[in-house]
Amino acid sequence: SFQDSPDMEGNSPPHNKTASESELSATAAELLHDYMMTLRTKLSSQEIQQFAMLLHEYRNGASIHEFCINLRQLYGDSRKFLLLGK
């Protein structure tokens, strides 16, 4: 895996400093859950459906650039802070 590959000098990175894949997955899932809860308070149900459609398109091959442009349009100026995840 990537974390097992040696660095530029040929040294393997210490494993105790690297988060496990399951820890990263749990953290990502937690962040996504928190973000979705935030969206539920900031978007209408129709906008949430649009968000789901955009996410589905992204997962099926749409570019990240296209995804972000569409999110920015969906959120508008008053909610562009949502792109920061805060």
N, C-alpha and C positions, 0 to 999 in steps of 0.2 A: 504494500500500500504506500501511498505518498508519504505518510509520516515515518515509514521505515527506511526511506531512501536516504543515502548519505548526503551531507551538505557539500558545498563547493570544495572543501578541504578533504573530503572522504570520510568525515566523522559521522557516526550515527547519532541522531539527537537523543537525549535522555528521555526515556519513556515516562518517567514520573512527572514531567512537566507538560505532557500532552494530554488534553482531555480525550477520553475514550469516545468512540463513535456513538455509543448509547447515551453518554452524557451530552454530547453535542445535539443529538437527535431530541433528547428530552428538553434541552434548552430551546431549541428551535421551535418545538411544539408549544412550549410555554409562551414564547414570544408571539407566535402566530395566534394563539388563543387570546392573549392580552390585546393584540391588535384588532382582532375580530370583535372583541367586546367593546373596544373604543369605537370601532366603526358603527356598531349597533346604536351607539348614543349620538353619532354625528351624521349618519346617513338615513334617508328614508328607506322603506322596504323596497321600493322600486330601484333606488340607487344601490342597495345591497345586491339586488339581483343583477344589476349591470356590472358591479364589481365581480361577482361570481362568474359572469360570462367572460369578462376580461381575463380573469385568472385562468379560466378553462382554456381560452385561446392561447394564453402564454404557455401553459403546460403542454399544449398541443403544437408548439413550434413557433408561435409569434415571437418576435424579437423583444428583448428586454426594453429596448428603446421605444418600440411601439407601445408596449405595455405601460411604460411610465408616462408617455405622452397622453395616452387614453385616461390613465388615472388622474393626471393633472387636469384634464378637461372635466372629468367627472367630479372632482373635488372642488374646482373653481378657486378663485382667489381667497375666499373666506376660510377655506379648509385645506389650503396647500400645506399647512403645517403637518397634516396627516402623512405626507410623504416622508417626513422625518421620523415617523414612528413614535412621536412623543405625545 
